[in-house]
C-alpha cells in the first residue's frame, strides 16, 4: 500500500546527493550551493560530476539528483536545445 513519505528534515538527512554541473557552474555557483546545503543539512554528502552528453539520461533515471547545465540554440552545438528530452 502506498503511503505518504515522511516529512523531509534536512538537518537529519544523511543522504548522498549526486550533482552534475557544467564546468562554468563550478566556479560561479558550486561554492554557494555547498555552503547553503551544508548549513541546512550538515550530514549530507555531495558527489559531483561534470555535465556531459549522458547527464539528461542520468537525471531521467534518477541516477543524478540535480543538474545545472546549459543548452544552446545554435544547431551546431552538441548541447543543442532540441536534444532536451521531452
PDB file of N, CA, C and O in Angstrom:
ATOM      1  N   UNK A   1       0.842  -1.172   0.000  1.00  0.00           N
ATOM      2  CA  UNK A   1       0.000   0.000   0.000  1.00  0.00           C
ATOM      3  C   UNK A   1       0.890   1.240   0.000  1.00  0.00           C
ATOM      4  O   UNK A   1       1.869   1.320   0.742  1.00  0.00           O
ATOM      5  N   UNK A   2       0.538   2.182  -0.828  1.00  0.00           N
ATOM      6  CA  UNK A   2       1.293   3.421  -0.873  1.00  0.00           C
ATOM      7  C   UNK A   2       0.918   4.302   0.308  1.00  0.00           C
ATOM      8  O   UNK A   2      -0.235   4.331   0.738  1.00  0.00           O
ATOM      9  N   UNK A   3       1.877   4.996   0.808  1.00  0.00           N
ATOM     10  CA  UNK A   3       1.632   5.903   1.913  1.00  0.00           C
ATOM     11  C   UNK A   3       2.362   7.208   1.694  1.00  0.00           C
ATOM     12  O   UNK A   3       3.101   7.364   0.722  1.00  0.00           O
ATOM     13  N   UNK A   4       2.161   8.105   2.565  1.00  0.00           N
ATOM     14  CA  UNK A   4       2.838   9.395   2.490  1.00  0.00           C
ATOM     15  C   UNK A   4       4.286   9.233   2.917  1.00  0.00           C
ATOM     16  O   UNK A   4       4.592   8.519   3.872  1.00  0.00           O
ATOM     17  N   UNK A   5       5.155   9.893   2.207  1.00  0.00           N
ATOM     18  CA  UNK A   5       6.562   9.895   2.592  1.00  0.00           C
ATOM     19  C   UNK A   5       6.707  10.732   3.861  1.00  0.00           C
ATOM     20  O   UNK A   5       6.000  11.725   4.037  1.00  0.00           O
ATOM     21  N   UNK A   6       7.610  10.338   4.732  1.00  0.00           N
ATOM     22  CA  UNK A   6       7.812  11.150   5.934  1.00  0.00           C
ATOM     23  C   UNK A   6       8.281  12.555   5.550  1.00  0.00           C
ATOM     24  O   UNK A   6       8.921  12.750   4.517  1.00  0.00           O
ATOM     25  N   UNK A   7       7.957  13.503   6.381  1.00  0.00           N
ATOM     26  CA  UNK A   7       8.367  14.881   6.107  1.00  0.00           C
ATOM     27  C   UNK A   7       9.896  14.958   6.084  1.00  0.00           C
ATOM     28  O   UNK A   7      10.578  14.391   6.937  1.00  0.00           O
ATOM     29  N   UNK A   8      10.405  15.665   5.097  1.00  0.00           N
ATOM     30  CA  UNK A   8      11.849  15.785   4.940  1.00  0.00           C
ATOM     31  C   UNK A   8      12.410  16.796   5.931  1.00  0.00           C
ATOM     32  O   UNK A   8      11.961  17.941   5.986  1.00  0.00           O
ATOM     33  N   UNK A   9      13.379  16.370   6.702  1.00  0.00           N
ATOM     34  CA  UNK A   9      14.074  17.250   7.634  1.00  0.00           C
ATOM     35  C   UNK A   9      15.539  17.298   7.200  1.00  0.00           C
ATOM     36  O   UNK A   9      16.292  16.364   7.475  1.00  0.00           O
ATOM     37  N   UNK A  10      15.954  18.382   6.521  1.00  0.00           N
ATOM     38  CA  UNK A  10      17.325  18.425   6.009  1.00  0.00           C
ATOM     39  C   UNK A  10      18.386  18.265   7.096  1.00  0.00           C
ATOM     40  O   UNK A  10      19.451  17.705   6.833  1.00  0.00           O
ATOM     41  N   UNK A  11      18.120  18.741   8.302  1.00  0.00           N
ATOM     42  CA  UNK A  11      19.106  18.650   9.373  1.00  0.00           C
ATOM     43  C   UNK A  11      19.368  17.203   9.776  1.00  0.00           C
ATOM     44  O   UNK A  11      20.459  16.876  10.242  1.00  0.00           O
ATOM     45  N   UNK A  12      18.375  16.337   9.599  1.00  0.00           N
ATOM     46  CA  UNK A  12      18.522  14.925   9.963  1.00  0.00           C
ATOM     47  C   UNK A  12      18.998  14.049   8.800  1.00  0.00           C
ATOM     48  O   UNK A  12      19.378  12.897   9.008  1.00  0.00           O
ATOM     49  N   UNK A  13      18.978  14.583   7.597  1.00  0.00           N
ATOM     50  CA  UNK A  13      19.328  13.790   6.418  1.00  0.00           C
ATOM     51  C   UNK A  13      20.813  13.443   6.399  1.00  0.00           C
ATOM     52  O   UNK A  13      21.664  14.271   6.722  1.00  0.00           O
ATOM     53  N   UNK A  14      21.104  12.205   6.014  1.00  0.00           N
ATOM     54  CA  UNK A  14      22.491  11.755   5.853  1.00  0.00           C
ATOM     55  C   UNK A  14      22.684  11.172   4.457  1.00  0.00           C
ATOM     56  O   UNK A  14      23.573  10.350   4.234  1.00  0.00           O
ATOM     57  N   UNK A  15      21.867  11.593   3.548  1.00  0.00           N
ATOM     58  CA  UNK A  15      21.862  11.060   2.183  1.00  0.00           C
ATOM     59  C   UNK A  15      23.042  11.577   1.357  1.00  0.00           C
ATOM     60  O   UNK A  15      23.595  12.642   1.632  1.00  0.00           O
ATOM     61  N   UNK A  16      23.408  10.803   0.346  1.00  0.00           N
ATOM     62  CA  UNK A  16      24.399  11.234  -0.636  1.00  0.00           C
ATOM     63  C   UNK A  16      23.623  11.793  -1.832  1.00  0.00           C
ATOM     64  O   UNK A  16      22.783  11.102  -2.408  1.00  0.00           O
ATOM     65  N   UNK A  17      23.905  13.032  -2.198  1.00  0.00           N
ATOM     66  CA  UNK A  17      23.264  13.672  -3.343  1.00  0.00           C
ATOM     67  C   UNK A  17      24.261  13.758  -4.487  1.00  0.00           C
ATOM     68  O   UNK A  17      25.424  14.115  -4.295  1.00  0.00           O
ATOM     69  N   UNK A  18      23.782  13.424  -5.684  1.00  0.00           N
ATOM     70  CA  UNK A  18      24.625  13.447  -6.879  1.00  0.00           C
ATOM     71  C   UNK A  18      24.257  14.662  -7.722  1.00  0.00           C
ATOM     72  O   UNK A  18      23.113  14.815  -8.149  1.00  0.00           O
ATOM     73  N   UNK A  19      25.244  15.520  -7.953  1.00  0.00           N
ATOM     74  CA  UNK A  19      25.054  16.725  -8.749  1.00  0.00           C
ATOM     75  C   UNK A  19      25.897  16.639 -10.010  1.00  0.00           C
ATOM     76  O   UNK A  19      27.020  16.134  -9.992  1.00  0.00           O
ATOM     77  N   UNK A  20      25.343  17.135 -11.098  1.00  0.00           N
ATOM     78  CA  UNK A  20      26.104  17.219 -12.348  1.00  0.00           C
ATOM     79  C   UNK A  20      26.015  18.658 -12.827  1.00  0.00           C
ATOM     80  O   UNK A  20      24.925  19.207 -12.994  1.00  0.00           O
ATOM     81  N   UNK A  21      27.172  19.257 -13.046  1.00  0.00           N
ATOM     82  CA  UNK A  21      27.238  20.675 -13.376  1.00  0.00           C
ATOM     83  C   UNK A  21      28.127  20.918 -14.591  1.00  0.00           C
ATOM     84  O   UNK A  21      29.104  20.204 -14.817  1.00  0.00           O
ATOM     85  N   UNK A  22      27.771  21.940 -15.368  1.00  0.00           N
ATOM     86  CA  UNK A  22      28.687  22.376 -16.421  1.00  0.00           C
ATOM     87  C   UNK A  22      29.899  22.997 -15.739  1.00  0.00           C
ATOM     88  O   UNK A  22      29.808  23.454 -14.600  1.00  0.00           O
ATOM     89  N   UNK A  23      31.018  23.014 -16.426  1.00  0.00           N
ATOM     90  CA  UNK A  23      32.262  23.489 -15.817  1.00  0.00           C
ATOM     91  C   UNK A  23      32.155  24.908 -15.279  1.00  0.00           C
ATOM     92  O   UNK A  23      32.706  25.204 -14.219  1.00  0.00           O
ATOM     93  N   UNK A  24      31.459  25.789 -15.985  1.00  0.00           N
ATOM     94  CA  UNK A  24      31.349  27.177 -15.506  1.00  0.00           C
ATOM     95  C   UNK A  24      30.556  27.280 -14.208  1.00  0.00           C
ATOM     96  O   UNK A  24      30.743  28.232 -13.451  1.00  0.00           O
ATOM     97  N   UNK A  25      29.683  26.328 -13.938  1.00  0.00           N
ATOM     98  CA  UNK A  25      28.906  26.363 -12.701  1.00  0.00           C
ATOM     99  C   UNK A  25      29.777  26.075 -11.480  1.00  0.00           C
ATOM    100  O   UNK A  25      29.471  26.536 -10.380  1.00  0.00           O
ATOM    101  N   UNK A  26      30.852  25.319 -11.663  1.00  0.00           N
ATOM    102  CA  UNK A  26      31.740  25.049 -10.533  1.00  0.00           C
ATOM    103  C   UNK A  26      32.312  26.347  -9.980  1.00  0.00           C
ATOM    104  O   UNK A  26      32.341  26.543  -8.765  1.00  0.00           O
ATOM    105  N   UNK A  27      32.758  27.220 -10.848  1.00  0.00           N
ATOM    106  CA  UNK A  27      33.381  28.456 -10.373  1.00  0.00           C
ATOM    107  C   UNK A  27      32.358  29.508  -9.976  1.00  0.00           C
ATOM    108  O   UNK A  27      32.635  30.336  -9.108  1.00  0.00           O
ATOM    109  N   UNK A  28      31.180  29.491 -10.593  1.00  0.00           N
ATOM    110  CA  UNK A  28      30.227  30.564 -10.319  1.00  0.00           C
ATOM    111  C   UNK A  28      29.159  30.209  -9.287  1.00  0.00           C
ATOM    112  O   UNK A  28      28.651  31.102  -8.609  1.00  0.00           O
ATOM    113  N   UNK A  29      28.803  28.930  -9.150  1.00  0.00           N
ATOM    114  CA  UNK A  29      27.690  28.556  -8.270  1.00  0.00           C
ATOM    115  C   UNK A  29      28.019  27.517  -7.213  1.00  0.00           C
ATOM    116  O   UNK A  29      27.432  27.537  -6.131  1.00  0.00           O
ATOM    117  N   UNK A  30      28.930  26.624  -7.497  1.00  0.00           N
ATOM    118  CA  UNK A  30      29.120  25.447  -6.665  1.00  0.00           C
ATOM    119  C   UNK A  30      29.406  25.771  -5.200  1.00  0.00           C
ATOM    120  O   UNK A  30      28.801  25.178  -4.307  1.00  0.00           O
ATOM    121  N   UNK A  31      30.304  26.685  -4.954  1.00  0.00           N
ATOM    122  CA  UNK A  31      30.646  27.014  -3.572  1.00  0.00           C
ATOM    123  C   UNK A  31      29.423  27.503  -2.800  1.00  0.00           C
ATOM    124  O   UNK A  31      29.227  27.119  -1.647  1.00  0.00           O
ATOM    125  N   UNK A  32      28.604  28.339  -3.417  1.00  0.00           N
ATOM    126  CA  UNK A  32      27.391  28.819  -2.751  1.00  0.00           C
ATOM    127  C   UNK A  32      26.411  27.685  -2.472  1.00  0.00           C
ATOM    128  O   UNK A  32      25.772  27.653  -1.420  1.00  0.00           O
ATOM    129  N   UNK A  33      26.295  26.757  -3.418  1.00  0.00           N
ATOM    130  CA  UNK A  33      25.404  25.608  -3.229  1.00  0.00           C
ATOM    131  C   UNK A  33      25.880  24.765  -2.049  1.00  0.00           C
ATOM    132  O   UNK A  33      25.083  24.381  -1.194  1.00  0.00           O
ATOM    133  N   UNK A  34      27.171  24.481  -2.006  1.00  0.00           N
ATOM    134  CA  UNK A  34      27.730  23.644  -0.934  1.00  0.00           C
ATOM    135  C   UNK A  34      27.554  24.308   0.428  1.00  0.00           C
ATOM    136  O   UNK A  34      27.122  23.660   1.382  1.00  0.00           O
ATOM    137  N   UNK A  35      27.881  25.572   0.525  1.00  0.00           N
ATOM    138  CA  UNK A  35      27.755  26.275   1.806  1.00  0.00           C
ATOM    139  C   UNK A  35      26.319  26.242   2.302  1.00  0.00           C
ATOM    140  O   UNK A  35      26.068  25.903   3.458  1.00  0.00           O
ATOM    141  N   UNK A  36      25.376  26.590   1.438  1.00  0.00           N
ATOM    142  CA  UNK A  36      23.960  26.611   1.827  1.00  0.00           C
ATOM    143  C   UNK A  36      23.468  25.211   2.180  1.00  0.00           C
ATOM    144  O   UNK A  36      22.777  25.034   3.183  1.00  0.00           O
ATOM    145  N   UNK A  37      23.816  24.217   1.369  1.00  0.00           N
ATOM    146  CA  UNK A  37      23.364  22.849   1.628  1.00  0.00           C
ATOM    147  C   UNK A  37      23.889  22.331   2.960  1.00  0.00           C
ATOM    148  O   UNK A  37      23.138  21.731   3.729  1.00  0.00           O
ATOM    149  N   UNK A  38      25.163  22.554   3.239  1.00  0.00           N
ATOM    150  CA  UNK A  38      25.742  22.024   4.475  1.00  0.00           C
ATOM    151  C   UNK A  38      25.306  22.791   5.715  1.00  0.00           C
ATOM    152  O   UNK A  38      25.337  22.247   6.819  1.00  0.00           O
ATOM    153  N   UNK A  39      24.905  24.038   5.551  1.00  0.00           N
ATOM    154  CA  UNK A  39      24.337  24.769   6.691  1.00  0.00           C
ATOM    155  C   UNK A  39      22.975  24.194   7.069  1.00  0.00           C
ATOM    156  O   UNK A  39      22.644  24.083   8.249  1.00  0.00           O
ATOM    157  N   UNK A  40      22.198  23.833   6.065  1.00  0.00           N
ATOM    158  CA  UNK A  40      20.855  23.322   6.334  1.00  0.00           C
ATOM    159  C   UNK A  40      20.831  21.818   6.568  1.00  0.00           C
ATOM    160  O   UNK A  40      19.942  21.307   7.249  1.00  0.00           O
ATOM    161  N   UNK A  41      21.808  21.106   6.007  1.00  0.00           N
ATOM    162  CA  UNK A  41      21.849  19.648   6.114  1.00  0.00           C
ATOM    163  C   UNK A  41      23.300  19.212   6.327  1.00  0.00           C
ATOM    164  O   UNK A  41      23.941  18.729   5.393  1.00  0.00           O
ATOM    165  N   UNK A  42      23.820  19.375   7.542  1.00  0.00           N
ATOM    166  CA  UNK A  42      25.249  19.151   7.791  1.00  0.00           C
ATOM    167  C   UNK A  42      25.723  17.710   7.633  1.00  0.00           C
ATOM    168  O   UNK A  42      26.929  17.474   7.558  1.00  0.00           O
ATOM    169  N   UNK A  43      24.821  16.748   7.579  1.00  0.00           N
ATOM    170  CA  UNK A  43      25.224  15.346   7.498  1.00  0.00           C
ATOM    171  C   UNK A  43      25.159  14.766   6.089  1.00  0.00           C
ATOM    172  O   UNK A  43      25.469  13.590   5.893  1.00  0.00           O
ATOM    173  N   UNK A  44      24.765  15.566   5.112  1.00  0.00           N
ATOM    174  CA  UNK A  44      24.695  15.042   3.750  1.00  0.00           C
ATOM    175  C   UNK A  44      26.083  14.996   3.124  1.00  0.00           C
ATOM    176  O   UNK A  44      27.030  15.618   3.607  1.00  0.00           O
ATOM    177  N   UNK A  45      26.170  14.250   2.049  1.00  0.00           N
ATOM    178  CA  UNK A  45      27.391  14.228   1.240  1.00  0.00           C
ATOM    179  C   UNK A  45      26.999  14.624  -0.175  1.00  0.00           C
ATOM    180  O   UNK A  45      25.930  14.255  -0.662  1.00  0.00           O
ATOM    181  N   UNK A  46      27.866  15.371  -0.822  1.00  0.00           N
ATOM    182  CA  UNK A  46      27.630  15.809  -2.189  1.00  0.00           C
ATOM    183  C   UNK A  46      28.677  15.178  -3.099  1.00  0.00           C
ATOM    184  O   UNK A  46      29.877  15.336  -2.878  1.00  0.00           O
ATOM    185  N   UNK A  47      28.223  14.474  -4.106  1.00  0.00           N
ATOM    186  CA  UNK A  47      29.126  13.923  -5.121  1.00  0.00           C
ATOM    187  C   UNK A  47      28.830  14.655  -6.419  1.00  0.00           C
ATOM    188  O   UNK A  47      27.674  14.798  -6.818  1.00  0.00           O
ATOM    189  N   UNK A  48      29.879  15.113  -7.063  1.00  0.00           N
ATOM    190  CA  UNK A  48      29.674  15.890  -8.277  1.00  0.00           C
ATOM    191  C   UNK A  48      30.338  15.240  -9.477  1.00  0.00           C
ATOM    192  O   UNK A  48      31.299  14.480  -9.360  1.00  0.00           O
ATOM    193  N   UNK A  49      29.787  15.569 -10.625  1.00  0.00           N
ATOM    194  CA  UNK A  49      30.295  15.109 -11.902  1.00  0.00           C
ATOM    195  C   UNK A  49      30.151  16.269 -12.869  1.00  0.00           C
ATOM    196  O   UNK A  49      29.248  17.094 -12.733  1.00  0.00           O
ATOM    197  N   UNK A  50      31.032  16.326 -13.834  1.00  0.00           N
ATOM    198  CA  UNK A  50      30.909  17.350 -14.862  1.00  0.00           C
ATOM    199  C   UNK A  50      29.799  16.949 -15.832  1.00  0.00           C
ATOM    200  O   UNK A  50      29.725  15.802 -16.275  1.00  0.00           O
ATOM    201  N   UNK A  51      28.942  17.912 -16.150  1.00  0.00           N
ATOM    202  CA  UNK A  51      27.835  17.696 -17.086  1.00  0.00           C
ATOM    203  C   UNK A  51      28.386  17.178 -18.412  1.00  0.00           C
ATOM    204  O   UNK A  51      29.366  17.709 -18.933  1.00  0.00           O
ATOM    205  N   UNK A  52      27.750  16.139 -18.954  1.00  0.00           N
ATOM    206  CA  UNK A  52      28.163  15.625 -20.259  1.00  0.00           C
ATOM    207  C   UNK A  52      26.951  15.141 -21.038  1.00  0.00           C
ATOM    208  O   UNK A  52      25.815  15.363 -20.618  1.00  0.00           O
ATOM    209  N   UNK A  53      27.176  14.494 -22.150  1.00  0.00           N
ATOM    210  CA  UNK A  53      26.081  14.099 -23.028  1.00  0.00           C
ATOM    211  C   UNK A  53      25.149  13.066 -22.394  1.00  0.00           C
ATOM    212  O   UNK A  53      24.048  12.857 -22.904  1.00  0.00           O
ATOM    213  N   UNK A  54      25.543  12.424 -21.320  1.00  0.00           N
ATOM    214  CA  UNK A  54      24.708  11.420 -20.657  1.00  0.00           C
ATOM    215  C   UNK A  54      23.939  11.954 -19.452  1.00  0.00           C
ATOM    216  O   UNK A  54      23.174  11.215 -18.831  1.00  0.00           O
ATOM    217  N   UNK A  55      24.130  13.217 -19.119  1.00  0.00           N
ATOM    218  CA  UNK A  55      23.517  13.766 -17.912  1.00  0.00           C
ATOM    219  C   UNK A  55      21.997  13.727 -17.954  1.00  0.00           C
ATOM    220  O   UNK A  55      21.374  13.342 -16.964  1.00  0.00           O
ATOM    221  N   UNK A  56      21.378  14.112 -19.066  1.00  0.00           N
ATOM    222  CA  UNK A  56      19.915  14.078 -19.136  1.00  0.00           C
ATOM    223  C   UNK A  56      19.394  12.675 -18.837  1.00  0.00           C
ATOM    224  O   UNK A  56      18.411  12.512 -18.113  1.00  0.00           O
ATOM    225  N   UNK A  57      20.050  11.675 -19.392  1.00  0.00           N
ATOM    226  CA  UNK A  57      19.624  10.292 -19.170  1.00  0.00           C
ATOM    227  C   UNK A  57      19.753   9.921 -17.690  1.00  0.00           C
ATOM    228  O   UNK A  57      18.862   9.273 -17.142  1.00  0.00           O
ATOM    229  N   UNK A  58      20.844  10.319 -17.041  1.00  0.00           N
ATOM    230  CA  UNK A  58      21.015  10.020 -15.613  1.00  0.00           C
ATOM    231  C   UNK A  58      19.966  10.739 -14.764  1.00  0.00           C
ATOM    232  O   UNK A  58      19.492  10.186 -13.772  1.00  0.00           O
ATOM    233  N   UNK A  59      19.601  11.963 -15.142  1.00  0.00           N
ATOM    234  CA  UNK A  59      18.548  12.676 -14.418  1.00  0.00           C
ATOM    235  C   UNK A  59      17.205  11.970 -14.577  1.00  0.00           C
ATOM    236  O   UNK A  59      16.460  11.816 -13.608  1.00  0.00           O
ATOM    237  N   UNK A  60      16.900  11.546 -15.793  1.00  0.00           N
ATOM    238  CA  UNK A  60      15.637  10.849 -16.041  1.00  0.00           C
ATOM    239  C   UNK A  60      15.570   9.541 -15.260  1.00  0.00           C
ATOM    240  O   UNK A  60      14.521   9.191 -14.721  1.00  0.00           O
ATOM    241  N   UNK A  61      16.685   8.821 -15.198  1.00  0.00           N
ATOM    242  CA  UNK A  61      16.738   7.536 -14.476  1.00  0.00           C
ATOM    243  C   UNK A  61      16.892   7.723 -12.969  1.00  0.00           C
ATOM    244  O   UNK A  61      16.875   6.749 -12.216  1.00  0.00           O
ATOM    245  N   UNK A  62      17.041   8.960 -12.532  1.00  0.00           N
ATOM    246  CA  UNK A  62      17.253   9.301 -11.117  1.00  0.00           C
ATOM    247  C   UNK A  62      18.587   8.807 -10.579  1.00  0.00           C
ATOM    248  O   UNK A  62      18.738   8.577  -9.379  1.00  0.00           O
ATOM    249  N   UNK A  63      19.559   8.646 -11.486  1.00  0.00           N
ATOM    250  CA  UNK A  63      20.921   8.332 -11.062  1.00  0.00           C
ATOM    251  C   UNK A  63      21.641   9.602 -10.629  1.00  0.00           C
ATOM    252  O   UNK A  63      22.650   9.538  -9.928  1.00  0.00           O
ATOM    253  N   UNK A  64      21.130  10.739 -11.039  1.00  0.00           N
ATOM    254  CA  UNK A  64      21.636  12.044 -10.599  1.00  0.00           C
ATOM    255  C   UNK A  64      20.450  12.783  -9.982  1.00  0.00           C
ATOM    256  O   UNK A  64      19.326  12.692 -10.474  1.00  0.00           O
ATOM    257  N   UNK A  65      20.712  13.507  -8.912  1.00  0.00           N
ATOM    258  CA  UNK A  65      19.637  14.216  -8.220  1.00  0.00           C
ATOM    259  C   UNK A  65      19.401  15.620  -8.765  1.00  0.00           C
ATOM    260  O   UNK A  65      18.260  16.074  -8.854  1.00  0.00           O
ATOM    261  N   UNK A  66      20.475  16.299  -9.125  1.00  0.00           N
ATOM    262  CA  UNK A  66      20.386  17.673  -9.607  1.00  0.00           C
ATOM    263  C   UNK A  66      21.324  17.860 -10.782  1.00  0.00           C
ATOM    264  O   UNK A  66      22.379  17.230 -10.862  1.00  0.00           O
ATOM    265  N   UNK A  67      20.934  18.719 -11.677  1.00  0.00           N
ATOM    266  CA  UNK A  67      21.803  19.063 -12.786  1.00  0.00           C
ATOM    267  C   UNK A  67      21.750  20.559 -13.046  1.00  0.00           C
ATOM    268  O   UNK A  67      20.675  21.157 -13.077  1.00  0.00           O
ATOM    269  N   UNK A  68      22.899  21.146 -13.230  1.00  0.00           N
ATOM    270  CA  UNK A  68      22.982  22.547 -13.627  1.00  0.00           C
ATOM    271  C   UNK A  68      23.748  22.554 -14.936  1.00  0.00           C
ATOM    272  O   UNK A  68      24.953  22.306 -14.977  1.00  0.00           O
ATOM    273  N   UNK A  69      23.023  22.842 -16.000  1.00  0.00           N
ATOM    274  CA  UNK A  69      23.623  22.780 -17.317  1.00  0.00           C
ATOM    275  C   UNK A  69      23.223  23.972 -18.150  1.00  0.00           C
ATOM    276  O   UNK A  69      22.747  24.988 -17.644  1.00  0.00           O
ATOM    277  N   UNK A  70      23.428  23.821 -19.419  1.00  0.00           N
ATOM    278  CA  UNK A  70      23.014  24.851 -20.347  1.00  0.00           C
ATOM    279  C   UNK A  70      22.693  24.190 -21.665  1.00  0.00           C
ATOM    280  O   UNK A  70      23.216  23.125 -21.994  1.00  0.00           O
ATOM    281  N   UNK A  71      21.834  24.832 -22.405  1.00  0.00           N
ATOM    282  CA  UNK A  71      21.542  24.378 -23.757  1.00  0.00           C
ATOM    283  C   UNK A  71      21.712  25.560 -24.687  1.00  0.00           C
ATOM    284  O   UNK A  71      21.530  26.714 -24.299  1.00  0.00           O
ATOM    285  N   UNK A  72      22.059  25.253 -25.906  1.00  0.00           N
ATOM    286  CA  UNK A  72      22.312  26.271 -26.923  1.00  0.00           C
ATOM    287  C   UNK A  72      21.196  26.258 -27.950  1.00  0.00           C
ATOM    288  O   UNK A  72      20.590  25.220 -28.217  1.00  0.00           O
ATOM    289  N   UNK A  73      20.939  27.402 -28.511  1.00  0.00           N
ATOM    290  CA  UNK A  73      20.003  27.469 -29.624  1.00  0.00           C
ATOM    291  C   UNK A  73      20.729  27.316 -30.954  1.00  0.00           C
ATOM    292  O   UNK A  73      20.090  27.194 -31.999  1.00  0.00           O
ATOM    293  N   UNK A  74      22.052  27.321 -30.923  1.00  0.00           N
ATOM    294  CA  UNK A  74      22.853  27.142 -32.129  1.00  0.00           C
ATOM    295  C   UNK A  74      22.811  25.668 -32.522  1.00  0.00           C
ATOM    296  O   UNK A  74      23.234  24.806 -31.751  1.00  0.00           O
ATOM    297  N   UNK A  75      22.305  25.380 -33.710  1.00  0.00           N
ATOM    298  CA  UNK A  75      22.124  23.984 -34.127  1.00  0.00           C
ATOM    299  C   UNK A  75      23.424  23.213 -34.269  1.00  0.00           C
ATOM    300  O   UNK A  75      23.393  21.986 -34.362  1.00  0.00           O
ATOM    301  N   UNK A  76      24.567  23.889 -34.290  1.00  0.00           N
ATOM    302  CA  UNK A  76      25.865  23.207 -34.392  1.00  0.00           C
ATOM    303  C   UNK A  76      26.350  22.694 -33.039  1.00  0.00           C
ATOM    304  O   UNK A  76      27.273  21.881 -32.983  1.00  0.00           O
ATOM    305  N   UNK A  77      25.752  23.151 -31.967  1.00  0.00           N
ATOM    306  CA  UNK A  77      26.197  22.793 -30.630  1.00  0.00           C
ATOM    307  C   UNK A  77      25.793  21.372 -30.267  1.00  0.00           C
ATOM    308  O   UNK A  77      24.726  20.897 -30.657  1.00  0.00           O
ATOM    309  N   UNK A  78      26.671  20.691 -29.506  1.00  0.00           N
ATOM    310  CA  UNK A  78      26.323  19.348 -29.020  1.00  0.00           C
ATOM    311  C   UNK A  78      25.308  19.432 -27.880  1.00  0.00           C
ATOM    312  O   UNK A  78      24.630  18.447 -27.591  1.00  0.00           O
ATOM    313  N   UNK A  79      25.193  20.584 -27.233  1.00  0.00           N
ATOM    314  CA  UNK A  79      24.208  20.794 -26.177  1.00  0.00           C
ATOM    315  C   UNK A  79      23.039  21.607 -26.723  1.00  0.00           C
ATOM    316  O   UNK A  79      22.582  22.560 -26.091  1.00  0.00           O
ATOM    317  N   UNK A  80      22.574  21.229 -27.871  1.00  0.00           N
ATOM    318  CA  UNK A  80      21.530  21.975 -28.556  1.00  0.00           C
ATOM    319  C   UNK A  80      20.175  21.762 -27.899  1.00  0.00           C
ATOM    320  O   UNK A  80      19.875  20.657 -27.447  1.00  0.00           O
ATOM    321  N   UNK A  81      19.361  22.796 -27.842  1.00  0.00           N
ATOM    322  CA  UNK A  81      18.076  22.759 -27.141  1.00  0.00           C
ATOM    323  C   UNK A  81      17.158  21.657 -27.662  1.00  0.00           C
ATOM    324  O   UNK A  81      16.327  21.154 -26.906  1.00  0.00           O
ATOM    325  N   UNK A  82      17.279  21.273 -28.911  1.00  0.00           N
ATOM    326  CA  UNK A  82      16.421  20.218 -29.464  1.00  0.00           C
ATOM    327  C   UNK A  82      16.740  18.848 -28.874  1.00  0.00           C
ATOM    328  O   UNK A  82      15.947  17.920 -29.040  1.00  0.00           O
ATOM    329  N   UNK A  83      17.872  18.689 -28.192  1.00  0.00           N
ATOM    330  CA  UNK A  83      18.257  17.416 -27.606  1.00  0.00           C
ATOM    331  C   UNK A  83      17.710  17.212 -26.188  1.00  0.00           C
ATOM    332  O   UNK A  83      17.889  16.145 -25.600  1.00  0.00           O
ATOM    333  N   UNK A  84      17.049  18.228 -25.646  1.00  0.00           N
ATOM    334  CA  UNK A  84      16.490  18.111 -24.302  1.00  0.00           C
ATOM    335  C   UNK A  84      15.341  17.108 -24.344  1.00  0.00           C
ATOM    336  O   UNK A  84      14.432  17.266 -25.159  1.00  0.00           O
ATOM    337  N   UNK A  85      15.352  16.083 -23.495  1.00  0.00           N
ATOM    338  CA  UNK A  85      14.271  15.089 -23.500  1.00  0.00           C
ATOM    339  C   UNK A  85      12.934  15.729 -23.184  1.00  0.00           C
ATOM    340  O   UNK A  85      12.851  16.670 -22.394  1.00  0.00           O
ATOM    341  N   UNK A  86      11.906  15.218 -23.797  1.00  0.00           N
ATOM    342  CA  UNK A  86      10.546  15.734 -23.559  1.00  0.00           C
ATOM    343  C   UNK A  86       9.892  15.005 -22.422  1.00  0.00           C
ATOM    344  O   UNK A  86       8.748  15.300 -22.077  1.00  0.00           O
TER     345      UNK A  86
END
